[in-house]
Amino acid sequence: MSKRRRLTNQERGHHVEVVEEFDGVICHDQAIRIDEHLLKGGVDPRGHGAAVGS
């Protein structure tokens, strides 16, 4: 996040805490997109999660 964006978010009243580039505090996202007959999955490879569909 750029310094300008961080300051703008703070001015809007958001709490912003700067952490290292990769920190276990940050969430790891998983997602499954469902198109008619197709499941597409994606996951943050730095985490321990998985996007699994059946």
C-alpha positions in Angstrom: 0.0 0.0 0.0 1.4 3.4 -0.9 2.0 6.0 1.7 -0.5 8.2 0.1 -3.3 5.6 0.2 -2.4 4.7 3.8 -2.7 8.4 4.8 -6.0 8.8 2.9 -7.4 5.7 4.7 -6.3 7.1 8.0 -7.9 10.5 7.3 -11.1 8.6 6.6 -11.0 7.2 10.1 -9.6 3.7 9.3 -7.1 2.1 11.6 -4.0 1.3 9.5 -1.1 -0.8 10.9 2.0 -1.3 8.8 3.5 -4.8 9.1 6.3 -6.6 7.3 5.8 -7.5 3.7 4.6 -11.0 4.8 3.3 -11.4 8.3 1.2 -14.2 9.7 -1.2 -11.4 11.0 -2.5 -10.9 7.4 -5.2 -13.3 6.3 -4.7 -15.9 3.6 -7.6 -16.0 1.1 -9.1 -18.9 -0.7 -11.9 -18.7 -3.3 -14.0 -20.9 -5.5 -15.7 -19.4 -8.6 -18.6 -21.3 -9.9 -19.4 -21.0 -13.6 -22.2 -23.1 -15.1 -20.4 -26.4 -15.1 -16.9 -25.4 -14.0 -15.3 -24.8 -10.7 -12.2 -22.5 -10.6 -10.2 -22.4 -7.4 -7.5 -20.1 -6.1 -5.5 -19.9 -2.9 -2.7 -17.7 -1.5 0.3 -20.1 -1.8 2.0 -18.6 1.3 -0.8 -20.0 3.6 -1.9 -23.5 4.6 -5.3 -23.3 3.0 -6.8 -24.9 -0.1 -9.7 -24.1 -2.4 -11.5 -27.5 -2.9 -14.7 -28.1 -4.7 -16.6 -31.2 -5.6 
